[in-house]
């Protein structure tokens, strides 16, 4: 599987996942990727909204087709690809995964994955939001102590001050959801004009994620489970969920979370959300 061809990029759209679903319903091939500089109705898990300043996050959706038994662990494979892409974009960063599919750096959320699938029709849309250069003050107040960007706005990799190029940060489209012309993007996704002292553009980040996603969606079961367990951010920590609390004890081979509750009962969670108990 190869991702990124075709690739449709929007200055502004409501949701890259919505655009990707429209494309796949119209017959788009596996590997199709949709990105946007800005979303007006981006969504995360549990019906939450996902917002980001224009040009400062990777807003990405990829079509996986055909979807078959090889992809039963897709919810584990996709965040592994995001982790590796982030670590390639910013060497020295170490990513962990909070079950089921949030990517963390130093205990804060760097990225989220939202997968929407129709197994009977044989396709899935893999949605990714990856914070690239959002400053702490640009996060909503309730997220400022919970979210993080891959690059700290204000200092470059050598501690030098930098600013996001105005064009990348402020491009708009009229009407909304107007795709960029071919001349505004690189067909290969490489060499998109990012200086070594500047953070990557969303299109550069998309090209890197394309490569890692291609590898992980086709990885074998044992490799996915081993890599995910190595990045497990919850194992050994106290967590709570609707209906109980306990200590996270890793994942089953199915990808379900195992929690040891008070008294030693073993609880397996296949869906929903868990929270760290601080």
Number of C-alpha atoms within 10 A of each C-alpha: 15 14 22 23 16 13 19 19 23 22 23 24 23 17 24 33 26 18 20 25 22 12 16 19 11 9 9 17 16 22 21 22 29 28 30 26 26 30 23 16 15 21 23 17 15 9 8 10 11 16 18 23 17 22 25 26 28 27 30 28 29 27 27 27 19 17 20 14 8 13 19 14 19 22 18 25 26 26 29 25 21 29 25 21 23 25 15 15 18 16 11 9 15 14 26 25 27 24 26 21 21 22 27 23 19 13 16 19 22 25 27 24 24 21 18 15 16 10 13 8 12 12 21 25 26 24 27 28 25 27 24 27 27 22 18 17 9 12 18 12 10 8 14 14 13 14 21 25 21 21 21 17 19 13 15 16 15 8 10 10 12 15 14 18 13 9 10 15 17 15 13 17 14 8 10 15 21 14 18 15 10 10 7 10 16 15 14 12 17 15 11 17 11 14 10 10 15 20 26 24 23 25 25 21 23 26 20 20 25 23 17 21 25 18 16 23 23 14 16 14 17 10 12 22 18 11 13 22 19 13 18 21 22 23 20 14 14 19 21 17 14 9 5 12 19 23 22 26 19 21 22 14 13 12 23 16 21 19 27 19 17 11 7 10 10 15 18 16 16 14 11 11 15 20 14 15 12 6
